[in-house]
C-alpha cells in the first residue's frame, strides 16, 4: 500500500469574527450599564412619588397614611413552610381523598 499524507491545512482568518464578538461584548456591557442606571433612577422616582403621596394624604385633616409591605398568600405559605410552622402533608392527604373519591 502507498503512504497517505493525512495533513490537511485549513487557513481561516478569524480576526473579523473576533473583532465583531468583542464589539458585541462592549455593546452588551453598555446595555447592561444603561439598564442598571435606569432601574436606579426609576427606584428613586418611585420613592419620591410614594413620599409625595403620603405627604398629600397626611396633609388632609383627619387622615393619616403609611406604607406597609403586603404579602401574597403564596409568600405567606412559603414562609410558613420554610419555618416549619406548616406541613403540606394534611393538604396532600385531603387532595388524595378528593382525587380517589371522584374516580
Secondary structure, DSSP 8 states (H G I E B T S, - for coil): --------------HHHHHHHHHHHHHHHHHHHHHHHHHHHHHHHHHHHHHHHHHHHHHSTT----------HHHHHHHHHHTTS--SHHHHHHHHHHHHHT-
